[in-house]
Amino acid sequence: MQLRSKNTLLRTLCALAVLAGALDAAEPVPVILDTDMDSDCDDAGAVAILHTLADRGEAKILATVVSSLYRWNVPCLETINRYYGRPDLPIGAPKRDAVDSRAGSRYARQVAESGPTRLRANADAPDALAIYRQTLATQPDGSVVIVTLGEVTNLRNLLRSQPDQHSALAGTELIQRKVKRWVCMGGRYPRHLDPRVFGNFKTDPTAIVEAARAWPREVVFSGLGDDILTGSRLKETPPENPVRRAYDLYLGKAPARPSWDLIATLYAVRPEASIWRLQKRGYNHIFPNGTNEWRDQPDSPTHRLLLLADGAETELKTTLDGLMIQPPLRR
C-alpha cells in the first residue's frame, strides 16, 4: 500500500474512533425516578425536567415509582407521564414496610382526576420493589442512575430483597452489578439537627439510616435548592399542563418554589456540568430521628455531597426554569 493511502486510512480510522467516542459520550443516561409526589410541588417539576431531558436524548426513563402511601401519588405521576407522551412507563408503589407520612397533598388528587389514567390509585400499581428488580435486571452492568426525591423505603427494600424470577442476585449484589450512582435528595448540610422541621429523611428514618450505611455504590446527597426559586415561568405553558396545575395549586399566590428535587434530577443526568462541585471527603451521618450531619471522619468510599460552583446560582435557576417549561415532543 502506498504511503499516501496508508495516511488516509489512518486519518479515517482516527476520525471514526473520535466519532465513536463522541457517540458513546452522548448515550442517554438510564434513570429510575423515585418520588413521594405529594408533599411538595417540586416533585412535579422534577418529573417535567426529566421528561424534557429524555426528549432531548440526554436521559432514558426506565421507570418511575412512588415512595409514599398517599393514594393519589400513582395516578398523579401517571398523568404527568401521559402529558409528556410516555403513558406506558412502569410505575410502582411500596407494598411492604412503607410508612404514611400523613403529609397529604395540595395537588395530587386534582391532577390525577384531570384526565383518564389506567391506574386509579396506588393500590392499582405493582410493587415498587418488583419494578426495581425487573428494571435493573434488564440493564447493562454499571449503567443505571437512581434518583430519590422522597422517602428511600423502596431502596431499603431493594437492599433487603432476595433472588426472584427477575434476577438470581440478591438485592445488594443486583445493585452492585447494575447501578452506577444513587442521587439522594434529602437532608440539610453541613448539618441539620432540628427534628421538628419537615424533611425526606424524617418520614422513614430507619430506611435512610440503613440504605445510606449499606448502599454498595456511589451515593450523592443533595440538599441544594432553598435559595434557587423556580416555577414562575410555568404560566407560559398551557393551562392543561399538569405540572403547571400542581404548582398553581400548591403555591397559591406565591410566585415560585425552592428547587430541591429539580436540582437532584438535573445532576443525575448532567453530573459533568461545570455548575457542580462534589465534596468527596467524609460521610453523611444520619441520626435515628432523620436529622443529619456531614462529618469529615471516617472517610466513606461511597458518600458524596453535592455543592454548587461559585456564582452558579443564576445559571442553575435559568436552566431549571427553561427545562421545566419546554413543551412535550411526543404528544
N, C-alpha and C positions, 0 to 999 in steps of 0.2 A: 504494500500500500504506500502511495506517495505521502511525503511529509505533510503537504497541504491538506490532503484528505484526512490524515490522522488528526491534525489540529482541529479540523472542522468537526470530526467525530467527537473529539474530547470536549470541545465547546458545547456541542449539542448535549452530550451526556451530563455535563456540569449544569447546563440550563435546566434539563429535566430533573436533576437532583434538587436544585433550588426550588423548582415548581412543586415537586413532591413535598418538600419540607413546608412550603407555604400552604399547600392544601392540608397537610397534617395539622398545622397550626390553626387553621380555620375550622377544624372539626367542631361541630356544636357540642357544648357541654351537656352531658346527660344528667338530668336533675330530678330528684324526688322532692316535692314540696310538702311539708308537714305543718299545718296551721291550725290554730284554735278557731279562727273565723267567727269570732263573736264579740270578744271583749272590747275591741278597738277597730276602727275603720282602716288602719294601716295594713291589716291583713289583706283586705280587698285591693288596696293599692299595690301591694307586693305581687299579688297574683296577676294584676294587669301588667306590671313591668315584666314578669317572667314570660307572659304570652307575647308581649312585644319583642322581647329578645329572641323568642322562638321564631316569630315571624321573620326576623332579620337573619335567621340562620345561626345565631350565636348560642342558642340553647336548644336542647331536645327534652321536652317534658315527658318523663317516663310515667309518672303517676302523681296524683295529688291526694293527700289523706288529711283527715282532721284528727285533732287530739282531744277535743272537748266532748262532753256528753250532751251539750245543748242540742235539742232535736233538730234545729233548723240549719245547723252548720253544713251538712252534706248537700241539701238542695240549694242552699245559697252558693256554695262553691261550684256546684254543677251549673247554676245559672250563669256565673261568670265565665266558666269554661265554654259554655254554649255560645255566649256572646262573642267570644274570640274564635269561634269556629272549630272548637275541639270538644264536641259533646260526648265523645266516647272515651275520653281519658279515664283510666281507672281511678276510682275514688273509694277510699276505705275509711272506716271509723273504728275506734277501740271497742273491743268486746269483752276485755278482761282487765282486771286490776286498774281500771280507769277511775278517775275522781271527777266529781262535779264541782267545778269552780264556783258555781252559782253566780257567775258574773252576768249572765243573761246577755242580751244584745239589743242595741237600738235599731238595728238594721237587718239582721239575718233573716227574720221571718218575712219582712216586707219584700226584700229582694227575692227570696225563694218563691214567694207567691206571685211574682210579677210575670211569670211565664211558665209553660209546661216543663216538667222535669221527669225523668224516668225514676229518680229516687226521691220519694216524698218526705223522708225523714232519715235520721241517722241509722235507724234500725233496718232500713232497706239496703244499706251498703254492706259489702263484705267486710270481714275482719281486716283492719289495717295491717295486722301482723302478716296475714296471708298475702296481702298486696305487696308488702315489703319483700317477703321471701320469694315470691314468684317473680317479681320485677328484677331483683338483684341476681337471681339465678340465671337469667337470660342475657345478662350484660357482660361485656368484656371485662377481664380482670383489671382491677385498679382504675376503673373509669368513672364510677358514679359519685356525684356530689349530692349530699343530702343537706337540705336547709330546713331548720326547725324554727317556727315563729310562735310557738306556744309551749304547752307542756311537752316534755320529752317522754311521756308514757309509752308511746309506740316504740321508741328506740330502746328503752329499758326492756320491753317485752321481746324485742328482736334479739337483744343480747342474751336473754334467757332461753330463747327458743331452741328446740331440738330438731334433728333431721325429720323431714316430712316428704310429701310427694313432689315438692318443688325442688328440693335440694337435699343431698345426703350429708351436707355440712350443718353442724350446729351453728347457732347464731353468731358467736364470736368469730368462728372460722369463716363464715359466709361474709361477714363484714370485712375481715382481714383480706379476703381474696378479691372482693368486688368493689369496695368503696375506696374512693380516692381521698375524700375530705368530708367532714361534717361541719357545716356552718351553723352555729347555735346563737340565735338572738335571745339574750337574756342576761340578767344581772346588771349591776352598775359598777363602774370602775373609776379609780382603783379599788374602792370598797363601797359596800352598801350594807349597813348593819341595822337598819330600821325595819323590824318585821311588820310594821303597820302599813307600809307603802306597797301597793299592788305591784306584782311582777310575775313574769312567767315561771320563775323557779319556785314560787311560793305556793302555787296551786297543787303541785305534786312534787314536793321537795325530795321525797325518797327516790323518785325516779331520776332526777337530775344528779343527786349525790352518787347513785350507783352508776349511771351512764357516764358521767364525767370521770369517774375513777376507773371504769372497766373498758372504756372505748379503746380499741386497739390501733386506730388510725388517727391521723391529724384531726384535731378539732379546733376551729377558730371561733372564739367567743366574741360577740359584738354587743356593746351597749350603746353604740353611737345613735344619735338621732334626736336628742332632746332639743337642740338648737337648729336643726335643719327642718324647717317647716314647709310642707308641700301639700298639694291638693287644690290650691286656689284656682288653678287653670282647668280643672275638670269642668267648670261651667262652659268651657269652649266645646265640650263634647255633646253628643245628642242626649236629650232627656232620658231616652231609654237605656243609656249606658248604666248597667247595674253597679259599676264602681262609683260613678258619679252619684247615683242614688244612695249608696252606702255612706259616702262622705256627707251628702246633704242631710241624711237622717241622723248621723252621728254628731255632726258639727253644729247643726242649728245655724246660728248667726255667726259663729266663729269662721274665720276665713281659711284656716289651714290646720294641719296636724303634724306633730313630730313624726319622723320618718324611720323609726326603729326597724320595722320589718322590711321596708323598701331597701334600706342600706344593706342589710344582711343578704337579701336576694340578689342585689346588684353585684356584691362582692362574690357570691357563689358562682356567678357566670363570668365576671371580669376580674379575677384575682390579680392580674398583672397590671391593672390600670395604675397610672402614676399618682393617683389621689390617695392611695393606701400606704400605710406602714404597718408592719407586724412586730409586736413585742413577743420575742421568742424565749425570753428568759423567764423562769418562774412557772407558776401554775395557778389555776383558779380554785381557790379553797371555798367550797360551798358548805355552809352550815346546815344542820338538820332542819332548821326552820325556813330554808330557802334564801337566806341572806348570803352574801358572798364577799370575798376579799382576794385580790390578786397579790400573791406572795412571791417574793424573789427566790425563796428556797422552800423545799427542794426543787430543783430544775426538772420540769416534766419534758419528756421526749415528744409528747403529743400535743400539749396545750399551747395555744397561741392566742394573743389578744389583738383584735383589730383596732387600729388607730388611724386617724386622718393625717395626711401630709399637711405641713404648714400652708395655710392660705387656700386650702382646697374646698372650703365650705360653699362658696358661690358656685363653683363648677359642679359640685355634687348636687346641690339643690336644682340647678338648671337641668342637669342630666336626668334626675329623677322625674321632675315635672314634665319634661319633654317626652320621656318614655311612657309615662302614665296616660298621656292624652292621645297617643297615636291610635288611629282607627284600626280595627282588625283587618287583616289581609284576607282572611278565609271566609268571611261572611257571604 
